[in-house]
Amino acid sequence: MRSNAITIEPVTGAIGAEIHGIDLSIPLAPHERDLIRETLYDHGVVFFRDQRLTPEQHIAFAEQFGAINVNRFFAHAEGWPMIAEVRKEPNQTTNVGGGWHTDHSYDDWPALGSILYARELPPYGGDTLFASMYAAYDALSQGLKETLAGLRAVHSSRHVFGTDAKNPKQGDPRYRNADLATQDAVHPVVVRHPGSGRKLLFVNPGFTLRFEGWTAEESRPLLEYLYRHAARPEFQCRFRWREGSIAFWDNRATWHYAVNDYAGERRLMHRITLEGEPLS
């Protein structure tokens, strides 16, 4: 049953909004879909509470916003290849996504975004941080904006998911297909968002290696400055998960960071990633 009252509650001044009054388990009305998309483009990430979705309903909700990208590196939910598992067992010390990153920036067409649904939560911890790359770009000096406007950056999955990764994931049942982590991609450092038209900073600590035409050593000081700048608290929000919570983030306009502060506890999330488009 639909609620007649849909409300949008901003989380911080820079990023994030909670949307109340929409049941995601049934097909969206056109005005509901448009409102979610517009809020996503404006705020970078939207949150929903008290949802109850089966895997079929999770997929059906996602497909209303785009084609699904089947993640080639994550184990998937049993019987549901379009749903990646983001899982940590009590005996595991590392989590998935425990550092600032942007999903799929290593692809030629970076993902539009991801829809993460809480399945099993620890009694405490496991929050997710999000940072606005709109706000990060807007706060740069005019001189640095002009410098970055002419740069492109190389992104890769090799050093994270590949056979020669710094922290190899072979043998960890949460990951697969290390031999497929062979591709690199090049994207502008400053991107105009295809939906909102706003400019944003498109580099991230997880997958960006260097600037095109620069060595890694030459690139490191400027990239590290941009990473420190983009991770400023005033550009962030922190989402505390509850049973039935969903986060839907715009992968072009945000970073995210999964906090690993629930040692000895189990956490299971289901993630669907949406196909994107070339960035310019």
N, C-alpha and C positions, 0 to 999 in steps of 0.2 A: 504494500500500500504506500502511496506517495504521501509525503508531508506537504502541506501547502506553504510552509514557511522555510525557505532556503536562506541561510545566513552565511556570510563570509566574515571570518574573524582573523585579521592579520596577526601573525605571531611576533614579528619584530618589525622595526622600521625598514629593514633592508630586504628581508627574505621570509617566505613562508606564509601560508594562510590555511586555516582550518575551514572546511566547508561542512555545514550542518544541514540536515534536512533532505538528503538524497539517499535513497536505498540503491546501492550499487549491484544488488543481486538480481535486479530485473532490468530490462533494456531502458536506456535513458531516453527521455523525451528530447527532441532537438534543442530546445532552449536550455536544458540541463547540460547536454554535451557541450554546447557553445560556451556556457558559463564556466564549466570546468576548464576548457581549453584556454579561454581568455584569462582566467585567474592563474592558471599554470604559467602562461607566457608573462604575465605581469609580476608574479611573486616568485617564480622559479621552482617552487615545490608546493603541492597542496596535500593536506592531510584530511583523513576521514576517520571517524571513530564509530565503534559499535556496529561494524559490518560483519555479516556472516556469509562467507562465500565458499561454495564448493570449487574445486578446480575448474569445472566447466564454466561456472559463473565468473571466475577470475579471468579466464581466457576471453569469454564473451565481452566483459567490460573492457578489456584491453583492446580488442579488435574494433571497438567503436572509435578508436583514436589512431589506428594505423595497423600495418602489417607487423606480425611478431617476428623478432629476430631470435632464432634458436641458438643460444649461447654454446659455442663449441668447446669451451674450456671448463665449464661447471658441470658437475653431475646434475641430472634432472630428477624431478620428483618421479617416483616409480609409476610408469604408465602414462606420464605426461611430459613428453619431450619439450614442449613449449614453455614449461615451468622449470626454472633453475632453482636448485636448493641452495640457500645460504644458511649453512648449518655449522654449529659448534657443539661437540659432545663434551661431557664432563671431564674426560681424560685428555682433551686437546688443549694446548696452551695458546695457539695462535687462532685468530678469527679470520673471517673473510672480509676484506675491505678495511682493514685496520690501519688506515693512513689516508691522507687527502688524495682524492683521485676523481677522474671523470670516466665513467664507463665507456668503453669502445671508442675512445679517441684514436686508437690505433687502426681503426677501420677507415677506408676511403670515404664511406658515408657514416659518420658517427651517429650513434643511436639517438633517436628523438628523446627517449627517456625510459624510465623503468617504473614499474608498479610493484611495490614490495608489500606483502601481506604477512602479518604476524600469525604464525601457526602455534608455536610453543615458545613461551618466554620464561627467562629466569625470574626468580622472585625479586631481583633488583638488578640495576645496571642494564647494559646493552643499548643505551641511547644511540641515536644517530645525529651527527652534526651535519649541517648544510651551510655552504657559503655562497654568496651571490657574486657571480662574475660580472653582472651589470654594475653592482656597487663598486667592485674592485676596479673596473675600468674607469668609471666616472670619477673616482678619487685620485687618479693619476694626474701628474702635471701635464700641461699642454705640450711641453717639450718632449716628454717621454711618450705621450700619445703619438706624436708625429714620428718619432723614431720607430715605434713598434708598428706603425701603419705599413711600413715597407717590408716587414719581416714575415717569414713563414717558418714553421717549426716542424721537426720530424718527431713523430709519435710511433711507439712500437710496443708489441706484446712480448717480444723475445725475452727480455730481461726479467719478466714477471712470470709468464706461463711456459716459456720454452725449455728445451732440454738443457740449455746452458744458463738457466736462471740463477741469480745470485743465491736465492733460497729455493732450491729445487722442490717441486711439488709432486714429483713422481712417488708413487706409493701412498699418497694421501687420497683417500677415496672421494674427497670433495672435488677433486680436479681430474681432468682427463685431456687427452689429445695434445700433449706437449709438442708433438711433432708438427702440429698445425700452426704453432706460433712462429711463423716465418715472415710475416708481412709487416711492412712499415707503411706509414701514411704521412702525407705532408699537408698541413692546414695553415691558413692565415693565423697570425698571432692575435689580431683584432678581427673579430667576426661581427657581421650585422645579422642579428637573429632573424631567421626567415619568417617567423610569426609576428613578433612584436616590432621589428624594425630597429630595435635598440642595439647599440654597439656593446660588445662584451669582450673580456679577456679569455682567450682560448689556449691556455697551456695548463698543465697540471703536474704535480710531483710524481704521480704514479706512472705515467706513460710517456711524458715528453722527454726526449733525449737531448736535443740541441736545436739551434736555429739552422735553417737550410743555408748551406754555404759557409757555415762556421764550424770549427771543431767543438767537441764536447768541452774541452778546457776553456776555450774562448766564451762559450755560451754560459758556462756555469755561474759566473758572478751575476749576470743580469737575470737569469732564470731564478736563482736563489733569492734575489731581491723581490722579484715578482711573486714568488711563493710566500715569502714573509708578509708582503703587502696584502695579498689576497686572503690570507688566513687571519686578518685582524678581527677581533671579536665583534666589532660593530657591523661587520658584513655577514654575521652568522646567526643561525638559530639552532636550538637543540631540541630534538623531538624525543619525548619519553613514550615508549611503546606501552600499550595496554592490549589485552585480548580484543581482537576485532579491529585493530588499527591498520590503516593503509597509508603509505606515503607514495605519492606519484610525483616524481621530480623530472624537470626538464634538464636533460643531460648537457645541452649546449650552454645553458646559463648558470649552472651550479657545479660546485664540488660537493662531495660528501665523505664522511669519515665514520666508520662503525667503531664505537668505543668498546674496548675489550676489558671490561671490569667486572666480570662475573665468573671468576675461576671456579671450576668444579660444578658448574651448572650447564644445563642444556638449553640451546636456543635454536629454533628452526623457523626460517622465513621462506616464503615462496616468492620468487621474483620473475616477472615477465618483462622483457625488454622489447621496445618498439623500434622498428626500422626508422632511420633518419633520411637525410638527403645531403648532397654536397654543400659545403659551407663556403661562404665568400665574404 
